[in-house]
């Protein structure tokens, strides 16, 4: 859970431009509220949605790189 909060805080830090410790706290507060109010079922559904979104973003980026730069660049990128 600590690593999860840290990495999510780092992502929020880059998106919101607030201190990393504050963004990690913000993520933890939102996640804790989600678990408390919605329960584990709602939390699982949100997590599934976020996972599918990240997979979609990764596939989209790979396809865009492939279209812009060709197969040789896209094949050399370590995902």
DSSP file (Angstrom, degrees, kcal/mol; ACC not computed):
  #  RESIDUE AA STRUCTURE BP1 BP2  ACC     N-H-->O    O-->H-N    N-H-->O    O-->H-N    TCO  KAPPA ALPHA  PHI   PSI    X-CA   Y-CA   Z-CA
    1    1 A X     >        0   0    0      0, 0.0     4,-2.5     0, 0.0     5,-0.2   0.000 360.0 360.0 360.0 -34.6    0.0    0.0    0.0
    2    2 A X  H  >  +     0   0    0      2,-0.2     4,-2.6     1,-0.2     5,-0.2   0.934 360.0  45.5 -64.7 -45.6    2.9    2.4    0.7
    3    3 A X  H  > S+     0   0    0      2,-0.2     4,-2.6     1,-0.2     5,-0.3   0.891 112.2  52.7 -64.3 -38.9    4.4    1.9   -2.7
    4    4 A X  H  > S+     0   0    0      1,-0.2     4,-2.1     2,-0.2    -2,-0.2   0.924 112.6  44.2 -61.4 -46.4    0.9    2.3   -4.3
    5    5 A X  H  X S+     0   0    0     -4,-2.5     4,-2.4     2,-0.2    -2,-0.2   0.893 113.4  51.5 -66.1 -40.7    0.4    5.6   -2.5
    6    6 A X  H  X S+     0   0    0     -4,-2.6     4,-2.0     2,-0.2    -2,-0.2   0.946 112.8  43.3 -63.0 -49.1    3.9    6.8   -3.2
    7    7 A X  H  X S+     0   0    0     -4,-2.6     4,-2.1     1,-0.2    -1,-0.2   0.900 114.9  49.4 -67.2 -40.3    3.6    6.2   -7.0
    8    8 A X  H  X S+     0   0    0     -4,-2.1     4,-2.5    -5,-0.3    -1,-0.2   0.884 110.1  52.1 -64.7 -37.8    0.1    7.6   -7.2
    9    9 A X  H  X S+     0   0    0     -4,-2.4     4,-2.2     2,-0.2    -2,-0.2   0.872 107.7  52.4 -63.5 -37.2    1.3   10.7   -5.3
   10   10 A X  H  X S+     0   0    0     -4,-2.0     4,-1.8     2,-0.2    -2,-0.2   0.904 109.9  48.1 -64.9 -41.4    4.1   11.1   -7.8
   11   11 A X  H  X S+     0   0    0     -4,-2.1     4,-1.8     2,-0.2    -2,-0.2   0.930 113.1  47.2 -64.9 -45.5    1.6   10.9  -10.7
   12   12 A X  H  X S+     0   0    0     -4,-2.5     4,-3.4     1,-0.2     5,-0.4   0.864 106.8  59.3 -63.8 -35.0   -0.6   13.5   -9.0
   13   13 A X  H  X S+     0   0    0     -4,-2.2     4,-1.8     1,-0.2     5,-0.3   0.922 108.8  43.5 -57.9 -44.9    2.4   15.6   -8.3
   14   14 A X  H  < S+     0   0    0     -4,-1.8    -1,-0.2     2,-0.2    -2,-0.2   0.827 119.1  43.7 -72.1 -31.3    3.2   15.9  -12.0
   15   15 A X  H  < S+     0   0    0     -4,-1.8    -2,-0.2    -5,-0.1    -1,-0.2   0.896 127.5  26.1 -79.5 -41.1   -0.5   16.4  -13.0
   16   16 A X  H  < S-     0   0    0     -4,-3.4    -3,-0.2    -5,-0.2    -2,-0.2   0.573  93.1-133.1-102.3 -12.0   -1.4   19.0  -10.3
   17   17 A X     <  +     0   0    0     -4,-1.8     2,-0.3    -5,-0.4    -4,-0.1   0.902  60.2 131.4  57.7  45.0    2.0   20.5   -9.5
   18   18 A X  S    S-     0   0    0     -5,-0.3    -1,-0.2    -6,-0.3    -2,-0.1  -0.844  70.4 -70.8-117.6 160.9    1.6   20.3   -5.7
   19   19 A X     >  -     0   0    0     -2,-0.3     4,-2.5     1,-0.1     5,-0.2  -0.143  42.8-123.5 -53.6 145.3    4.2   18.9   -3.4
   20   20 A X  H  > S+     0   0    0      1,-0.2     4,-2.4     2,-0.2     5,-0.2   0.861 110.3  53.0 -62.3 -37.7    4.6   15.1   -3.6
   21   21 A X  H  > S+     0   0    0      1,-0.2     4,-2.0     2,-0.2    -1,-0.2   0.902 111.2  47.2 -65.1 -38.7    3.9   14.5    0.0
   22   22 A X  H  > S+     0   0    0      2,-0.2     4,-2.5     1,-0.2    -2,-0.2   0.890 112.2  49.3 -68.7 -38.6    0.7   16.4   -0.3
   23   23 A X  H  X S+     0   0    0     -4,-2.5     4,-2.5     2,-0.2    -2,-0.2   0.869 110.1  50.9 -70.3 -34.6   -0.3   14.6   -3.4
   24   24 A X  H  X S+     0   0    0     -4,-2.4     4,-2.4     2,-0.2    -1,-0.2   0.906 112.0  47.6 -65.7 -40.8    0.4   11.2   -1.8
   25   25 A X  H  X S+     0   0    0     -4,-2.0     4,-2.6     2,-0.2    -2,-0.2   0.908 110.6  52.3 -64.0 -41.6   -1.8   12.3    1.2
   26   26 A X  H  X S+     0   0    0     -4,-2.5     4,-2.5     2,-0.2    -2,-0.2   0.930 110.8  46.8 -60.1 -47.1   -4.5   13.4   -1.2
   27   27 A X  H  X S+     0   0    0     -4,-2.5     4,-3.0     1,-0.2     5,-0.2   0.935 112.8  49.3 -60.4 -46.0   -4.5   10.1   -3.0
   28   28 A X  H  X S+     0   0    0     -4,-2.4     4,-2.6     1,-0.2    -2,-0.2   0.891 111.7  49.3 -61.9 -40.2   -4.6    8.2    0.3
   29   29 A X  H  X S+     0   0    0     -4,-2.6     4,-2.3     2,-0.2    -1,-0.2   0.920 113.9  45.1 -65.8 -43.7   -7.5   10.3    1.5
   30   30 A X  H  X S+     0   0    0     -4,-2.5     4,-2.4     2,-0.2    -2,-0.2   0.929 115.3  47.4 -65.0 -45.0   -9.5    9.8   -1.7
   31   31 A X  H  X S+     0   0    0     -4,-3.0     4,-2.1     2,-0.2    -2,-0.2   0.906 112.9  48.5 -63.9 -42.7   -8.7    6.1   -1.7
   32   32 A X  H  X S+     0   0    0     -4,-2.6     4,-2.6    -5,-0.2    -1,-0.2   0.896 111.7  49.6 -64.8 -40.6   -9.6    5.7    1.9
   33   33 A X  H  X S+     0   0    0     -4,-2.3     4,-3.1     2,-0.2     5,-0.5   0.905 109.1  52.7 -63.9 -41.5  -12.9    7.6    1.4
   34   34 A X  H  X>S+     0   0    0     -4,-2.4     4,-2.0     1,-0.2     5,-0.7   0.915 112.6  44.3 -59.9 -44.2  -13.7    5.4   -1.6
   35   35 A X  H  X5S+     0   0    0     -4,-2.1     4,-1.1     3,-0.2    -2,-0.2   0.914 117.0  46.0 -66.8 -42.8  -13.2    2.2    0.5
   36   36 A X  H  <5S+     0   0    0     -4,-2.6    -2,-0.2    -5,-0.2    -3,-0.2   0.929 124.3  30.3 -67.4 -46.6  -15.1    3.6    3.5
   37   37 A X  H  <5S+     0   0    0     -4,-3.1    -3,-0.2    -5,-0.2    -2,-0.2   0.925 132.7  28.9 -81.4 -47.1  -18.1    5.0    1.6
   38   38 A X  H  X5S-     0   0    0     -4,-2.0     4,-0.8    -5,-0.5     3,-0.2   0.690  98.3-139.0 -92.1 -18.9  -18.3    2.7   -1.4
   39   39 A X  H  X< -     0   0    0     -4,-1.1     4,-1.9    -5,-0.7    -1,-0.2  -0.205  41.0 -58.9  83.7 179.0  -16.9   -0.5    0.1
   40   40 A X  H  > S+     0   0    0      1,-0.2     4,-2.5     2,-0.2    -1,-0.2   0.809 131.1  59.5 -72.0 -28.9  -14.6   -3.0   -1.6
   41   41 A X  H  > S+     0   0    0     -3,-0.2     4,-2.1     2,-0.2    -1,-0.2   0.943 109.2  42.6 -64.7 -46.9  -16.9   -3.7   -4.5
   42   42 A X  H  X S+     0   0    0     -4,-0.8     4,-2.4     2,-0.2     5,-0.2   0.905 113.9  52.4 -64.3 -41.9  -17.0   -0.1   -5.6
   43   43 A X  H  X S+     0   0    0     -4,-1.9     4,-2.4     1,-0.2    -2,-0.2   0.900 108.9  50.3 -61.1 -41.1  -13.2    0.2   -5.0
   44   44 A X  H  X S+     0   0    0     -4,-2.5     4,-2.5     2,-0.2    -1,-0.2   0.901 109.9  50.3 -63.6 -41.4  -12.7   -2.9   -7.2
   45   45 A X  H  X S+     0   0    0     -4,-2.1     4,-2.2     2,-0.2    -2,-0.2   0.905 111.7  47.6 -64.5 -41.6  -14.8   -1.4  -10.0
   46   46 A X  H  X S+     0   0    0     -4,-2.4     4,-2.5     2,-0.2    -2,-0.2   0.916 112.0  50.5 -64.2 -42.8  -12.9    1.8   -9.9
   47   47 A X  H  X S+     0   0    0     -4,-2.4     4,-2.3     2,-0.2    -2,-0.2   0.898 110.1  49.9 -62.8 -41.4   -9.6   -0.1   -9.9
   48   48 A X  H  X S+     0   0    0     -4,-2.5     4,-2.6     2,-0.2    -1,-0.2   0.912 111.0  49.5 -63.0 -42.5  -10.7   -2.2  -12.9
   49   49 A X  H  X S+     0   0    0     -4,-2.2     4,-2.3     1,-0.2    -2,-0.2   0.915 111.9  47.8 -62.6 -43.8  -11.8    1.0  -14.8
   50   50 A X  H  X S+     0   0    0     -4,-2.5     4,-2.3     2,-0.2    -1,-0.2   0.886 111.6  50.8 -64.7 -38.7   -8.4    2.6  -14.1
   51   51 A X  H  X S+     0   0    0     -4,-2.3     4,-2.3     2,-0.2    -2,-0.2   0.931 111.1  47.4 -64.5 -46.3   -6.5   -0.5  -15.2
   52   52 A X  H  X S+     0   0    0     -4,-2.6     4,-2.4     1,-0.2    -2,-0.2   0.894 111.5  52.3 -62.1 -39.5   -8.4   -0.7  -18.5
   53   53 A X  H  X S+     0   0    0     -4,-2.3     4,-2.5    -5,-0.2    -2,-0.2   0.920 109.3  48.6 -62.2 -44.1   -7.8    3.0  -19.0
   54   54 A X  H  X S+     0   0    0     -4,-2.3     4,-2.3     2,-0.2    -2,-0.2   0.886 111.4  49.7 -65.5 -38.4   -4.1    2.6  -18.5
   55   55 A X  H  X S+     0   0    0     -4,-2.3     4,-2.4     2,-0.2    -1,-0.2   0.923 111.8  49.3 -64.4 -43.0   -3.9   -0.3  -20.9
   56   56 A X  H  X S+     0   0    0     -4,-2.4     4,-2.5     1,-0.2    -2,-0.2   0.900 110.9  49.1 -62.1 -42.0   -5.8    1.7  -23.5
   57   57 A X  H  X S+     0   0    0     -4,-2.5     4,-2.6     2,-0.2    -1,-0.2   0.912 111.1  50.4 -64.0 -42.4   -3.5    4.7  -23.1
   58   58 A X  H  X S+     0   0    0     -4,-2.3     4,-2.2     2,-0.2    -2,-0.2   0.919 112.5  46.0 -62.5 -44.3   -0.5    2.4  -23.5
   59   59 A X  H  X S+     0   0    0     -4,-2.4     4,-2.4     2,-0.2    -2,-0.2   0.911 112.6  50.8 -65.0 -42.2   -1.8    0.8  -26.6
   60   60 A X  H  X S+     0   0    0     -4,-2.5     4,-2.5     2,-0.2    -2,-0.2   0.917 110.7  48.5 -61.6 -44.6   -2.8    4.2  -28.1
   61   61 A X  H  X S+     0   0    0     -4,-2.6     4,-2.6     2,-0.2     5,-0.2   0.917 111.3  50.0 -62.2 -43.4    0.7    5.6  -27.4
   62   62 A X  H  X S+     0   0    0     -4,-2.2     4,-2.2     1,-0.2    -2,-0.2   0.918 112.5  47.2 -62.5 -43.1    2.4    2.6  -29.0
   63   63 A X  H  X S+     0   0    0     -4,-2.4     4,-2.4     2,-0.2    -1,-0.2   0.894 111.9  50.2 -65.7 -40.0    0.2    2.9  -32.1
   64   64 A X  H  X S+     0   0    0     -4,-2.5     4,-2.6     2,-0.2     5,-0.2   0.917 111.5  47.8 -64.4 -42.7    0.8    6.6  -32.4
   65   65 A X  H  X>S+     0   0    0     -4,-2.6     4,-2.8     1,-0.2     5,-0.5   0.902 111.8  51.2 -63.1 -40.1    4.5    6.1  -32.1
   66   66 A X  H  X5S+     0   0    0     -4,-2.2     4,-1.5    -5,-0.2    -2,-0.2   0.906 112.8  45.1 -64.8 -41.1    4.3    3.4  -34.7
   67   67 A X  H  <5S+     0   0    0     -4,-2.4    -2,-0.2     2,-0.2    -1,-0.2   0.887 119.5  40.8 -69.2 -39.1    2.4    5.6  -37.1
   68   68 A X  H  <5S+     0   0    0     -4,-2.6    -2,-0.2    -5,-0.2    -3,-0.2   0.891 132.7  17.6 -77.8 -39.9    4.6    8.6  -36.6
   69   69 A X  H  <5S-     0   0    0     -4,-2.8     4,-0.3     1,-0.2     3,-0.2   0.518 104.2-116.5-115.6  -8.4    8.0    7.0  -36.5
   70   70 A X     X< -     0   0    0     -4,-1.5     4,-1.6    -5,-0.5     3,-0.3  -0.234  41.1 -62.2  94.8 172.7    7.6    3.6  -38.1
   71   71 A X  H  > S+     0   0    0      1,-0.2     4,-2.4     2,-0.2     5,-0.2   0.790 122.5  64.9 -68.3 -30.4    8.0    0.0  -36.8
   72   72 A X  H  > S+     0   0    0     -3,-0.2     4,-1.0     1,-0.2    -1,-0.2   0.909 107.5  40.2 -65.5 -40.7   11.7    0.3  -36.0
   73   73 A X  H  > S+     0   0    0     -4,-0.3     4,-0.8    -3,-0.3     3,-0.4   0.928 116.1  50.2 -71.2 -45.1   11.3    2.9  -33.3
   74   74 A X  H  < S+     0   0    0     -4,-1.6     3,-0.4     1,-0.2    -2,-0.2   0.849 110.3  50.8 -63.4 -33.7    8.1    1.3  -31.8
   75   75 A X  H  < S+     0   0    0     -4,-2.4    -1,-0.2     1,-0.2    -2,-0.2   0.788 106.8  54.6 -73.8 -27.0    9.8   -2.1  -31.7
   76   76 A X  H  < S+     0   0    0     -4,-1.0     2,-0.4    -3,-0.4    -1,-0.2   0.614  84.5 100.1 -84.1 -11.7   12.9   -0.7  -29.8
   77   77 A X  S  < S-     0   0    0     -4,-0.8     2,-0.8    -3,-0.4    -4,-0.0  -0.607  70.3-137.9 -78.1 129.4   10.9    0.9  -27.0
   78   78 A X              0   0    0     -2,-0.4    -2,-0.1     1,-0.2    -1,-0.1  -0.787 360.0 360.0 -89.5 112.2   10.8   -1.2  -23.9
   79   79 A X              0   0    0     -2,-0.8    -1,-0.2     0, 0.0    -2,-0.0   0.415 360.0 360.0 -91.2 360.0    7.3   -1.2  -22.4
